[in-house]
């Protein structure tokens, strides 16, 4: 049975990708786990792995092609015993025939694992091997046999698999609501909401399979659209004389940043809280800890703590001290977390990444420091994995190294806050009724008012300030 290789959704925000390079050519043997191609997303360049064996019969999308929509056919693999030349021709026709069917129901996944008479199956999960075979050949309710027909392999979209892994969902117990029983993102979300392994309803073609309860407790209202549209390209050009500017096309990252942060300002009601933190005790402790760091075999220190490492740790501990603030908005509910996950903005050429320090409250300062050095290096090379920059409850954006004293930052959805950190500088303050010179850092917390009220946000940033000014509390 020929296998359609589709453009995978490598992140929740990915709508299109650039097919940067094919690492296999037509006629090459393909094994599960082999790297087929490199895909450029809006954030990184990622390797695409095969999950089936066979012969690469036809490359449908040439390398170097930009803006290939997610779930578009990019290649066809011939199974063992099939003629690659015949499969290639058949695959083209099959892909064209399936396109109208995919468009009609407006599904976010293509038709796949069709009946044996159709002679094709498809997959979009190509960046990781299957999570595991289904036990004892069990079939999910409402899903056709082909879903687990290939050695027990569960057919699911890349995003559905990633969510299932993060949330601990058993995909073998989730009813696939996609075409021909494929598990898609909505099924995972429904399983999380219900607290069980069952997910979205089967397709309407099986009226007897419709569940009694509604698919969701109450359908949330869609996010509000922008009330006013910005100026068009021609309107903007009209303000300037020809020949006085050059036009720079937007890449995927810049488009995503523009879209997501515009949505954040329109959807999340921001308010801001600012504090001044004295740094003298922190700077003294930092110097002491850096001097005590051991060295590697080549004489390099095992760690070198920065002020930002203390800021990340303090933010993680502050979230645990104010657990109601360790939460995010999820339309019809608030999700509260057991550990602190703190994103850190890393500037790169043309944009930024926000890798997330998981369990920042539990990690030592040296661990945080070394993790951040690794994240920053791979972010600049665009080698971060999606799971390393997705999620998080809050983020830290530090512009102190540029001499910026104070600024406000835009919350990165779905997070509920972001801390904008300015430069440390010497200022004159009044202590015990007399002027004194101290080193001070200004920090501003942007809060999502849907999750944090003013008093709760004040409690969070006050806890952060206390930890920064009494840094020994981060070591015990």
Order of alpha helices (4+ residues) and beta strands (2+ residues): beta-beta-beta-beta-beta-beta-beta-beta-alpha-beta-alpha-alpha-alpha-alpha-beta-alpha-alpha-beta-beta-beta-beta-alpha-alpha-beta-beta-beta-alpha
